[in-house]
Every structure is written in structure tokens, then in C-alpha cells.
Amino acid sequence: MLTLLNILQLLLYIGLLALIGQGFLYLLSGQGRDSNMFYQLFQILNKPWVWLARRISPSRVADHQVPFVAFFVMGVTYLAVTLAKIEHCVDVAMQGCR
């Protein structure tokens, strides 16, 4: 159980950092962001998360707002997984959690 929670937490952490990186490059690159190699890499990394956010968000949410939805959904999920990991570690008296 702990391994599954660790893997899920790591995947969410990587996705959150990639979304933050894409957001910073969005602000710094300006109009040339579509030709920026690192921005394109972040878009590829974030594609599953943004797709999932588009699927769960209502149709009234504009396409340029979907990455924000993905970030907040992933942030809440990351907190939930972290709390589940803490609860699991307390239940097993910290065996294997160090």
C-alpha cells in the first residue's frame, strides 16, 4: 500500500512541477512560447493531466483555463494522497515509512 501511495504521490508531484514550469515559461516567453523547446516538452508532459481536467470540467470552462483546473485538481489530489500516506504510516506504527 505504501509503495502505491508513493508512486501516486510522485506522479502527481512531477505533474505539478511540470505545470508550474509551463506557467513560468508562458509568462517569460511571450509570443514565442510555441517555438520554445522546453515549453513544448512541458506541454507533452502535461497533456494527460490537461486532458483529464478538460473531461471533468464543465463545457463553460474556456480552453485557456483548463491548465489552471488541472493544477488545482492535481493539488487537491496530491494533498489527499499525502494525508492517506500519513494515515497509513500512523496505522502501521511507522513500520517502513522512514
Sequence and secondary structure as in RCSB ss.txt:
>XXXX:A:sequence
MLTLLNILQLLLYIGLLALIGQGFLYLLSGQGRDSNMFYQLFQILNKPWVWLARRISPSRVADHQVPFVAFFVMG
VTYLAVTLAKIEHCVDVAMQGCR
>XXXX:A:secstr
 HHHHHHHHHHHHHHHHHHHHHHHHHHHHGGGGGG HHHHHHHHHHHHHHHHHHHHS TTS GGGHHHHHHHHHH
HHHHHHHHHHHHHHHHTTTTT  
